[in-house]
Amino acid sequence: MKTISAEIYSELTKLGLKNVKAFTLDEMLELLPFTIGMCGLVVEKTITSEYVCGYFNALTVFASLSFIHKIKSKNPAEAAGKLLVWCIENGHVKVEDLNNDNKTKN
């Protein structure tokens, strides 16, 4: 089972996320918002065996312009972890909310 790297672990800790562990893809997806505006969360495996994790605008006609942000990685948990860092840094996810959710789950 693939988990986030020490680098992503460190970034999430620096951003203030408490109880950070070696998150799996499933656990990372629980932390990410399902939508940002009109864009939905997408995780897909490409023909080059990379994973793309990002927010896709289904209303955009041109496929190359349809992601508001995406991350590529050979490790799907890593891609989701980097996307969570981006979401926190850009105000789409509040660390306080994640920390409160973690308290209720523990």
The 8 nearest C-alpha neighbors of each residue, nearest first, counted from 0:
[[1, 2, 23, 24, 76, 74, 22, 75],
 [0, 2, 23, 76, 74, 3, 24, 75],
 [3, 1, 23, 22, 76, 21, 4, 0],
 [4, 2, 77, 76, 21, 22, 7, 80],
 [5, 3, 6, 7, 8, 77, 2, 21],
 [4, 6, 8, 7, 9, 3, 21, 10],
 [7, 5, 9, 4, 8, 10, 3, 11],
 [8, 6, 10, 9, 4, 5, 11, 3],
 [9, 7, 5, 11, 6, 10, 4, 12],
 [8, 10, 12, 6, 7, 11, 5, 13],
 [11, 9, 7, 13, 12, 8, 14, 6],
 [12, 10, 14, 8, 13, 9, 16, 7],
 [11, 13, 9, 16, 15, 14, 10, 8],
 [14, 12, 10, 15, 11, 9, 16, 8],
 [15, 13, 11, 12, 16, 10, 94, 87],
 [14, 16, 12, 13, 17, 94, 11, 95],
 [17, 15, 12, 11, 94, 14, 98, 19],
 [16, 18, 19, 98, 15, 12, 101, 11],
 [19, 17, 20, 16, 101, 98, 12, 102],
 [20, 18, 17, 16, 12, 8, 21, 11],
 [21, 19, 22, 18, 8, 3, 17, 23],
 [20, 22, 2, 3, 23, 19, 8, 4],
 [21, 23, 2, 20, 26, 3, 27, 24],
 [22, 24, 2, 26, 25, 76, 1, 27],
 [25, 23, 76, 27, 26, 28, 75, 22],
 [26, 24, 28, 23, 27, 29, 76, 22],
 [25, 27, 29, 23, 28, 24, 22, 30],
 [26, 28, 24, 30, 29, 25, 79, 22],
 [27, 29, 31, 25, 30, 26, 24, 79],
 [28, 30, 26, 27, 31, 25, 32, 24],
 [31, 29, 27, 28, 32, 26, 97, 83],
 [30, 32, 28, 29, 83, 33, 27, 92],
 [33, 31, 34, 30, 35, 92, 40, 29],
 [34, 32, 40, 39, 31, 35, 28, 38],
 [35, 33, 39, 32, 38, 40, 36, 37],
 [36, 34, 38, 37, 39, 32, 33, 91],
 [35, 37, 38, 34, 39, 56, 54, 91],
 [36, 38, 35, 56, 39, 34, 57, 58],
 [39, 37, 56, 55, 35, 54, 34, 36],
 [40, 38, 34, 54, 55, 33, 41, 35],
 [39, 41, 54, 33, 53, 34, 55, 38],
 [42, 40, 53, 52, 54, 39, 43, 55],
 [43, 41, 52, 51, 53, 50, 40, 44],
 [42, 44, 51, 50, 45, 41, 52, 49],
 [43, 45, 50, 49, 48, 51, 46, 42],
 [46, 44, 47, 48, 49, 50, 43, 51],
 [45, 47, 48, 44, 49, 50, 43, 51],
 [46, 48, 45, 49, 44, 50, 73, 72],
 [49, 47, 45, 46, 44, 50, 73, 72],
 [50, 48, 73, 45, 72, 47, 44, 71],
 [49, 51, 44, 72, 75, 71, 43, 73],
 [52, 50, 71, 43, 42, 70, 44, 53],
 [51, 53, 42, 70, 69, 41, 78, 79],
 [54, 52, 69, 41, 68, 40, 70, 55],
 [53, 55, 40, 39, 38, 66, 67, 68],
 [54, 56, 66, 38, 39, 65, 57, 53],
 [57, 55, 38, 65, 58, 59, 66, 37],
 [56, 58, 59, 55, 65, 38, 39, 37],
 [57, 59, 56, 60, 65, 37, 38, 55],
 [60, 58, 65, 57, 61, 56, 64, 62],
 [59, 61, 62, 58, 65, 57, 64, 63],
 [60, 62, 64, 63, 59, 65, 58, 57],
 [61, 63, 65, 64, 60, 59, 66, 57],
 [62, 64, 61, 65, 66, 60, 59, 67],
 [65, 63, 62, 61, 66, 59, 67, 60],
 [64, 66, 56, 62, 59, 55, 63, 61],
 [67, 65, 55, 68, 54, 64, 56, 69],
 [66, 68, 54, 55, 65, 69, 56, 53],
 [69, 67, 66, 53, 54, 70, 55, 82],
 [70, 68, 53, 52, 66, 51, 54, 71],
 [69, 71, 52, 78, 51, 53, 82, 72],
 [72, 70, 51, 50, 78, 49, 52, 69],
 [71, 73, 74, 50, 78, 49, 75, 77],
 [72, 74, 49, 50, 75, 48, 71, 77],
 [73, 75, 72, 77, 76, 78, 1, 50],
 [76, 74, 78, 77, 50, 24, 79, 72],
 [77, 75, 24, 79, 2, 3, 78, 74],
 [76, 78, 3, 80, 74, 75, 79, 81],
 [79, 77, 75, 81, 72, 80, 76, 70],
 [78, 80, 82, 76, 77, 81, 52, 27],
 [81, 79, 77, 83, 82, 78, 76, 7],
 [80, 82, 84, 78, 83, 79, 77, 85],
 [81, 83, 79, 85, 80, 84, 86, 78],
 [82, 84, 86, 80, 85, 81, 31, 79],
 [85, 83, 81, 87, 82, 86, 88, 80],
 [84, 86, 82, 88, 83, 87, 89, 81],
 [87, 85, 91, 83, 89, 84, 92, 88],
 [88, 86, 92, 84, 90, 89, 85, 91],
 [87, 89, 85, 86, 90, 84, 91, 14],
 [90, 88, 86, 87, 91, 85, 92, 84],
 [89, 91, 87, 92, 88, 86, 93, 85],
 [90, 92, 86, 89, 87, 93, 35, 88],
 [93, 91, 87, 90, 86, 94, 32, 31],
 [94, 92, 95, 96, 87, 90, 97, 91],
 [93, 95, 97, 96, 16, 98, 15, 92],
 [96, 94, 98, 93, 97, 99, 16, 15],
 [95, 97, 99, 93, 94, 98, 100, 92],
 [98, 96, 100, 94, 99, 95, 101, 93],
 [97, 99, 101, 95, 100, 96, 17, 94],
 [98, 100, 96, 102, 101, 97, 95, 103],
 [101, 99, 97, 103, 102, 98, 96, 104],
 [100, 102, 98, 104, 99, 103, 97, 105],
 [103, 101, 99, 105, 100, 104, 98, 97],
 [102, 104, 100, 101, 105, 99, 98, 97],
 [103, 105, 101, 102, 100, 99, 98, 97],
 [104, 102, 103, 101, 100, 18, 99, 98]]
